Amino acid sequence: MVEIVRNANELEKVILKEPHGSVAEVSLFGGQVISCKNERGEELLFLSSKATLKPPKQIWGGITVCFPKFCNMGALERQGFAKTRLWSIDPETPFLSSGSSSTGDGSNKAVIDLLLKPSENDRRIWPHIFELRLQVALGPGGDLILTLRARNTDSKPFTFTIGLHTYLSVSDISEVRVEGLETMDYLDNVRHLERFTEQGDALTFEGEVDRIYLSTPTKVAIIDHDKKRTYVLKKEGFSDTVVWNPWERKCKAMTDLGDDDYLHMLCVEAAVVETPIVLKPGEEWKGRKKLTAVSSSYFSGQLDPDRVLHG
């Protein structure tokens, strides 16, 4: 089922519901998924305790679309402007209720298609004409699938970086580990984008982490030991993976996060950062990200790789 409602600030949001009880909420402001609950009513996405669900400030949490820039490399504002714009429901495919699907696989999904085109103000910031489309689909098992497409409708080429900045809800960041990035090179934003190679068999957290892992595998697993839950992120079209947690000092300095919010969040996002995308007039880029939450399988503290990373 797909339902369009207004929040307390009179902004429209879309509610996606699938038959087993999973529910997702998508704000038209920012084109942003702000909530995704499984069939047991457990929230999978983190939303800041100080989140403001109204313009002009971005919504801190959920899944943010970063375009036409990701990270702080280059002259544009960090993470671009798409996250603070009002998107519209795509008139070509306004919405599809459960029982139908425009995702092409014939499965039973609740789907919404959103569209962003640049305003005159946007073109003064970034002088290009484009169409940015985001499809959000909620599957029968509670899987959340985001398909992002950028089309050049200008008369000249343009270059951009892009990402789906995903805030995951975790019980305690010190009890979380990320698997699937072993031996990967990364740019460390805490160390002025110096390049390193991941040495551990998993990434764990004892302080601030802000890393751009380069040319990463399609699957990453985030294991939350306390909740006995594993998030599986699968990406297509995105070359890189960004991992971020601000930790205590930086979190307290950020006006949009609560002092202790860093304990209960972890950002792991599919992105294109190191090698920007170049689109000629009429060309389109497409990326896809799937978020699945499963019960963790353990043997001596290790996740069953056949179930998650190689499945």
C-alpha positions as CSV (number, residue, x, y, z in Angstrom):
1,M,0.0,0.0,0.0
2,V,1.1,3.5,-0.8
3,E,-0.3,6.5,1.1
4,I,0.5,10.2,0.8
5,V,0.1,12.2,4.0
6,R,1.2,15.6,5.5
7,N,3.4,15.8,8.6
8,A,3.1,18.3,11.4
9,N,4.9,20.9,9.3
10,E,2.5,20.5,6.4
11,L,5.1,18.8,4.2
12,E,4.1,15.8,2.2
13,K,5.5,12.4,2.9
14,V,4.8,9.0,1.4
15,I,4.0,5.9,3.5
16,L,5.0,2.5,2.0
17,K,3.5,-0.6,3.6
18,E,4.0,-4.2,2.7
19,P,1.7,-7.1,3.6
20,H,3.9,-8.6,6.3
21,G,4.0,-5.4,8.3
22,S,7.1,-3.5,7.2
23,V,6.6,0.2,6.8
24,A,8.8,3.0,5.3
25,E,8.4,6.7,5.2
26,V,9.7,9.0,2.5
27,S,9.8,12.8,2.8
28,L,9.3,14.8,-0.4
29,F,11.6,17.4,1.2
30,G,15.0,16.1,0.5
31,G,13.7,13.0,-1.4
32,Q,14.6,11.2,1.8
33,V,13.7,8.0,3.4
34,I,13.3,9.0,7.1
35,S,12.1,5.7,8.6
36,C,12.0,2.0,7.8
37,K,10.5,-0.4,10.3
38,N,10.5,-4.2,10.0
39,E,7.5,-6.5,10.6
40,R,8.2,-6.4,14.3
41,G,8.0,-2.6,14.4
42,E,11.8,-2.2,14.9
43,E,13.3,0.9,13.4
44,L,16.3,0.2,11.1
45,L,17.3,3.8,10.3
46,F,18.6,6.4,12.7
47,L,17.1,9.8,12.9
48,S,18.8,12.5,15.0
49,S,17.1,13.5,18.3
50,K,17.4,17.1,17.0
51,A,16.1,16.4,13.5
52,T,14.1,19.2,12.0
53,L,11.6,17.8,9.5
54,K,11.1,21.1,7.6
55,P,13.0,23.4,5.3
56,P,15.6,24.9,4.9
57,K,17.7,22.6,7.1
58,Q,18.5,19.1,5.9
59,I,17.0,16.1,7.7
60,W,19.7,14.5,9.8
61,G,19.1,10.8,9.5
62,G,17.4,8.2,7.3
63,I,18.8,7.9,3.8
64,T,20.0,11.2,2.2
65,V,20.6,11.7,-1.5
66,C,23.9,13.5,-2.0
67,F,24.1,15.2,-5.4
68,P,25.8,16.7,-7.4
69,K,28.6,16.4,-4.9
70,F,29.5,13.9,-2.2
71,C,32.0,14.5,0.6
72,N,34.1,17.7,1.0
73,M,36.2,17.4,-2.1
74,G,35.8,20.4,-4.4
75,A,34.1,23.8,-4.3
76,L,30.4,22.9,-4.0
77,E,28.8,22.7,-0.5
78,R,29.4,19.4,1.3
79,Q,27.1,16.6,-0.1
80,G,25.4,18.9,-2.6
81,F,21.9,20.5,-2.6
82,A,19.5,17.7,-3.5
83,K,19.0,16.9,0.2
84,T,17.5,20.3,0.9
85,R,15.2,20.6,-2.1
86,L,11.5,19.7,-2.5
87,W,11.1,16.7,-4.7
88,S,7.9,15.8,-6.6
89,I,6.2,12.5,-7.3
90,D,7.3,11.5,-10.8
91,P,4.2,12.2,-13.1
92,E,5.3,9.4,-15.4
93,T,4.9,6.8,-12.6
94,P,3.1,8.5,-9.7
95,F,3.0,5.4,-7.5
96,L,2.2,1.7,-7.4
97,S,0.6,-0.1,-4.5
98,S,1.6,-3.5,-3.2
99,G,0.7,-6.1,-5.7
100,S,2.4,-4.3,-8.5
101,S,5.9,-3.3,-9.2
102,S,7.8,-1.0,-11.6
103,T,11.1,-2.5,-10.4
104,G,11.1,-4.9,-13.3
105,D,11.3,-8.1,-11.3
106,G,7.6,-8.8,-11.0
107,S,7.7,-9.1,-7.3
108,N,5.2,-7.7,-4.8
109,K,6.5,-4.3,-3.7
110,A,5.2,-0.9,-2.5
111,V,6.9,1.6,-4.8
112,I,7.2,5.4,-5.1
113,D,9.1,7.3,-7.8
114,L,10.4,10.8,-7.1
115,L,11.8,13.5,-9.4
116,L,14.1,16.5,-8.9
117,K,14.8,19.1,-11.5
118,P,17.0,22.2,-11.0
119,S,15.5,25.6,-10.1
120,E,17.0,28.8,-11.3
121,N,18.8,29.2,-8.0
122,D,20.2,25.7,-8.3
123,R,21.6,26.6,-11.7
124,R,23.4,29.6,-10.3
125,I,25.1,27.2,-7.8
126,W,25.7,24.5,-10.3
127,P,25.1,25.6,-13.9
128,H,23.7,22.5,-15.5
129,I,20.3,21.1,-16.4
130,F,19.5,17.6,-15.1
131,E,16.8,15.2,-14.0
132,L,17.4,13.2,-10.9
133,R,15.0,10.3,-10.2
134,L,14.7,8.2,-7.1
135,Q,12.7,5.0,-6.8
136,V,12.0,3.7,-3.3
137,A,10.7,0.2,-3.1
138,L,9.7,-1.8,0.0
139,G,9.8,-5.6,-0.6
140,P,7.8,-8.4,1.0
141,G,10.6,-9.3,3.5
142,G,11.1,-5.7,4.5
143,D,14.0,-5.2,2.0
144,L,14.4,-1.5,1.1
145,I,15.6,-0.9,-2.4
146,L,16.6,2.5,-3.7
147,T,17.3,3.1,-7.4
148,L,18.9,6.5,-8.2
149,R,19.2,7.8,-11.8
150,A,20.8,11.0,-13.0
151,R,20.2,12.2,-16.6
152,N,21.9,15.0,-18.4
153,T,19.2,17.1,-20.1
154,D,21.7,19.9,-20.8
155,S,23.4,20.8,-24.1
156,K,26.9,20.3,-22.6
157,P,28.6,17.5,-20.5
158,F,28.8,17.7,-16.8
159,T,30.6,15.9,-14.0
160,F,29.3,14.9,-10.6
161,T,29.8,12.7,-7.6
162,I,26.9,11.1,-5.8
163,G,25.9,9.0,-2.8
164,L,23.1,7.5,-0.7
165,H,24.1,8.6,2.8
166,T,22.5,5.9,5.0
167,Y,22.2,6.3,8.8
168,L,21.7,2.9,10.4
169,S,20.2,2.5,13.8
170,V,22.6,0.5,16.1
171,S,22.4,-0.4,19.8
172,D,25.9,0.7,20.8
173,I,28.5,1.7,18.2
174,S,31.3,0.1,20.3
175,E,29.6,-3.3,19.8
176,V,29.3,-3.0,16.0
177,R,31.6,-4.4,13.3
178,V,31.7,-4.0,9.5
179,E,32.7,-6.9,7.3
180,G,33.5,-6.9,3.6
181,L,36.0,-4.0,3.5
182,E,39.1,-6.1,4.4
183,T,42.2,-5.2,2.4
184,M,40.4,-2.2,0.7
185,D,42.2,1.1,0.2
186,Y,40.6,4.1,1.8
187,L,40.9,7.9,2.0
188,D,40.9,8.9,5.7
189,N,39.0,12.2,6.1
190,V,40.1,12.4,9.7
191,R,43.7,12.5,8.4
192,H,43.3,15.0,5.5
193,L,42.3,12.4,3.0
194,E,45.5,10.4,3.3
195,R,45.4,7.0,1.7
196,F,45.6,3.8,3.7
197,T,44.8,0.1,3.4
198,E,42.4,-1.6,5.7
199,Q,44.4,-4.1,7.8
200,G,41.8,-5.7,10.1
201,D,39.5,-8.6,9.4
202,A,36.6,-6.2,10.2
203,L,36.2,-2.5,11.0
204,T,35.3,-1.7,14.6
205,F,34.8,1.6,16.4
206,E,36.8,3.2,19.2
207,G,36.8,6.8,18.0
208,E,35.8,9.0,15.0
209,V,35.7,7.3,11.7
210,D,35.3,9.1,8.4
211,R,36.6,7.0,5.5
212,I,36.0,6.6,1.8
213,Y,36.7,3.0,0.8
214,L,37.6,2.7,-2.8
215,S,36.5,0.3,-5.5
216,T,34.6,-1.8,-2.9
217,P,32.8,-5.1,-3.2
218,T,29.0,-5.2,-3.9
219,K,28.1,-6.4,-0.4
220,V,29.0,-5.1,3.1
221,A,27.7,-6.5,6.3
222,I,27.2,-4.5,9.5
223,I,26.9,-6.7,12.6
224,D,25.2,-5.3,15.7
225,H,26.0,-7.8,18.4
226,D,23.6,-6.4,21.1
227,K,20.6,-6.5,18.8
228,K,21.8,-9.8,17.2
229,R,21.0,-8.1,13.9
230,T,23.0,-7.8,10.7
231,Y,22.4,-5.2,8.1
232,V,23.4,-6.3,4.5
233,L,24.0,-3.5,2.1
234,K,24.2,-4.5,-1.6
235,K,25.1,-1.9,-4.2
236,E,25.2,-1.6,-8.0
237,G,26.7,1.3,-10.0
238,F,28.4,2.8,-6.9
239,S,32.1,2.3,-6.9
240,D,32.9,3.3,-3.4
241,T,31.7,2.9,0.2
242,V,31.8,5.6,2.9
243,V,31.8,4.8,6.6
244,W,31.2,7.6,9.1
245,N,30.7,8.0,12.9
246,P,31.5,11.4,14.4
247,W,32.2,10.0,17.9
248,E,31.7,12.0,21.1
249,R,33.7,15.2,20.7
250,K,32.5,16.1,17.2
251,C,28.9,14.9,18.0
252,K,28.7,17.4,20.9
253,A,30.0,20.1,18.6
254,M,27.3,19.5,15.9
255,T,24.1,21.5,16.5
256,D,22.0,18.9,14.5
257,L,22.9,15.9,16.6
258,G,22.2,15.1,20.2
259,D,25.2,14.7,22.5
260,D,24.9,10.9,22.7
261,D,23.5,10.3,19.2
262,Y,26.8,8.9,17.9
263,L,26.4,5.9,20.2
264,H,23.3,4.7,18.2
265,M,24.2,5.5,14.6
266,L,26.5,4.4,11.9
267,C,26.6,5.7,8.4
268,V,27.6,3.3,5.7
269,E,26.8,4.6,2.2
270,A,27.1,3.6,-1.4
271,A,28.8,6.4,-3.3
272,V,30.9,7.5,-6.2
273,V,33.6,9.8,-4.9
274,E,37.2,9.1,-6.1
275,T,36.4,9.0,-9.9
276,P,33.6,11.4,-10.7
277,I,30.9,10.5,-13.3
278,V,30.9,12.4,-16.6
279,L,27.6,12.5,-18.5
280,K,27.3,13.7,-22.1
281,P,24.0,15.4,-23.2
282,G,21.2,12.8,-23.2
283,E,23.2,10.2,-21.2
284,E,22.0,8.6,-17.9
285,W,23.8,7.1,-14.9
286,K,22.1,4.6,-12.7
287,G,22.9,3.2,-9.2
288,R,21.0,0.9,-6.9
289,K,21.3,0.1,-3.2
290,K,19.5,-2.6,-1.3
291,L,19.2,-2.7,2.5
292,T,18.3,-6.0,4.2
293,A,18.2,-6.7,8.0
294,V,18.6,-10.4,9.1
295,S,19.3,-12.2,12.3
296,S,23.0,-12.6,12.9
297,S,24.5,-16.1,12.7
298,Y,27.5,-16.7,14.9
299,F,30.3,-19.2,15.2
300,S,33.1,-18.0,17.5
301,G,31.8,-14.5,17.1
302,Q,32.0,-14.6,13.3
303,L,29.2,-13.9,10.9
304,D,28.3,-16.8,8.5
305,P,29.8,-15.5,5.3
306,D,27.8,-17.8,3.1
307,R,24.6,-16.3,4.4
308,V,25.5,-12.6,3.9
309,L,28.6,-11.7,2.0
310,H,28.5,-14.4,-0.6
311,G,24.8,-15.0,-0.9
